[in-house]
Amino acid sequence: MKTTFCGIQMQSPFILGSGPLSYGSQGMIHAHKAGFGAIVTKTIRDEAAVNHTPHMALNTESSMINNEKWSDYNPNRWIEKEIPEAKAAGVIVIASIGHTVEEVRHLIPLVDAAQADMFELVSYEQDNLIPMIKAARTLTDKPIIAKLSPNWVDPVSYALEAQSCGADAITAMDSLGPVLRIDIKTGKAVLGGPDGTGWLSGSSIKPLVVRYVAEIASRVSIPIIGLGGLMKAEDAVEMMMAGAQMVGMCTAALIKGVKHVGRISEATDRLIKDLGYASYEDICGIALSSLQNGVTKQTFAFHFDKDLCTACNRCVRLCPYESRSLKDKTMSVDMNTCRQCGLCFAVCPTGALKGVF
């Protein structure tokens, strides 16, 4: 699944998002060998981070919370060792730079000289992002990616402004928060730190990310990295259909291992072909027209395949309106009470009951 992003050829459309696995050159090289097309470094700042302990915890089997900070390496180490070593091993390096205009002004030239391929600008404060892009644009000709947060007010407007100020791409999005988890066995927060709060990532935030990817894709002309919630091939295809040209991964690689990208890449390629498309480029943004045509209500017909039915009766038990019945694998529905909510076929474990739109 080779691709080209911002003029740079990559071995796949999967990008490892900034996080623990891109702590330094060895982690980045490992991810590159696993199949990632590009690797985003841990965020490089003036001062190395000192993290709370613990600073990562599972939320569900497919989501996490963390309050990990930026890189715990100082800038000189990145410039003199980590980036050059990663580049020598063939890694496409996206340098994450944050979180202020001042840091952009003196870190961009130094990291640029270390041969980073692109820059991803990130800030905790939304009002910093546009000035950071403007400053970076005067300091490098390399691609600049603006990373947006779901915690900001109207991030779509920042995507538009980022494009107008010279950003070459958008990363949508960062993790969601702050959030809090309590360990009921101890009565304490699962994360360290003064208040135990952290940031939510993984499958729990995917619907929010897909929404923003689609909205941003309908408004900007620069490419988008869809980051947040990718756990399996179906997630990658959904993100691409919403308008992402590249798909970011972080939590899945942490929970399932960095080699999971190879499994997802192969499964995504098969899934795209099974859906009747020649390549992933053919599916990018195909959902946007249906999202923009003003349709607010879809009607559908129920299709029931008794050969697939196991008579589990979930569709009957869970119908909020008691409209459905099943006897001897014969399905009946009272259309006078049915609201066509779709819950029945959503919970069918075998696909015996479907809604045909």
JORAUR-V923913 format. One record per residue. RES is the residue in one small letter. PSI is psi as a letter, one per 30 degrees, with the letter a starting at -180 (none if undefined). Layout:
RES/PSI, RES/PSI
This chain:
m/h, k/k, t/l, t/k, f/k, c/h, g/g, i/k, q/k, m/l, q/f, s/l, p/g, f/k, i/k, l/j, g/l, s/k, g/a, p/e, l/f, s/h, y/f, g/a, s/e, q/e, g/e, m/e, i/e, h/e, a/e, h/e, k/f, a/f, g/g, f/k, g/e, a/l, i/k, v/k, t/l, k/l, t/k, i/k, r/l, d/e, e/k, a/k, a/l, v/j, n/l, h/l, t/k, p/l, h/g, m/k, a/l, l/k, n/e, t/a, e/f, s/g, s/l, m/l, i/k, n/l, n/h, e/k, k/a, w/a, s/k, d/g, y/k, n/l, p/e, n/e, r/e, w/e, i/e, e/f, k/e, e/e, i/e, p/e, e/e, a/e, k/e, a/f, a/g, g/g, v/k, i/j, v/k, i/j, a/j, s/k, i/k, g/a, h/g, t/l, v/e, e/e, e/e, v/e, r/e, h/f, l/e, i/e, p/e, l/e, v/e, d/e, a/f, a/g, q/g, a/k, d/e, m/l, f/k, e/j, l/k, v/k, s/k, y/f, e/k, q/f, d/f, n/f, l/e, i/e, p/e, m/e, i/e, k/e, a/e, a/e, r/f, t/f, l/f, t/k, d/f, k/l, p/k, i/k, i/k, a/k, k/k, l/l, s/k, p/f, n/f, w/l, v/k, d/i, p/f, v/e, s/e, y/e, a/e, l/e, e/e, a/e, q/e, s/f, c/g, g/g, a/k, d/f, a/l, i/k, t/k, a/j, m/a, d/a, s/l, l/k, g/a, p/l, v/l, l/k, r/k, i/k, d/j, i/f, k/f, t/f, g/g, k/l, a/k, v/f, l/l, g/a, g/l, p/e, d/g, g/g, t/l, g/a, w/k, l/k, s/l, g/a, s/f, s/f, i/f, k/e, p/e, l/e, v/e, v/e, r/e, y/e, v/e, a/e, e/e, i/e, a/f, s/f, r/f, v/l, s/f, i/l, p/l, i/k, i/j, g/j, l/j, g/j, g/g, l/j, m/f, k/l, a/e, e/e, d/e, a/e, v/e, e/e, m/e, m/e, m/f, a/f, g/g, a/k, q/f, m/l, v/k, g/l, m/k, c/d, t/e, a/e, a/e, l/e, i/e, k/f, g/k, v/f, k/f, h/f, v/e, g/e, r/e, i/e, s/e, e/e, a/e, t/e, d/e, r/e, l/e, i/e, k/e, d/f, l/f, g/g, y/l, a/e, s/l, y/f, e/f, d/f, i/f, c/j, g/g, i/f, a/f, l/e, s/e, s/f, l/f, q/g, n/g, g/g, v/k, t/f, k/k, q/k, t/l, f/l, a/k, f/k, h/k, f/k, d/j, k/f, d/f, l/f, c/k, t/g, a/h, c/f, n/g, r/e, c/e, v/e, r/e, l/f, c/j, p/f, y/g, e/h, s/f, r/k, s/l, l/k, k/k, d/h, k/g, t/j, m/k, s/k, v/k, d/j, m/f, n/f, t/f, c/k, r/g, q/h, c/f, g/f, l/e, c/e, f/f, a/e, v/f, c/j, p/f, t/f, g/g, a/e, l/k, k/l, g/k, v/j, f/none
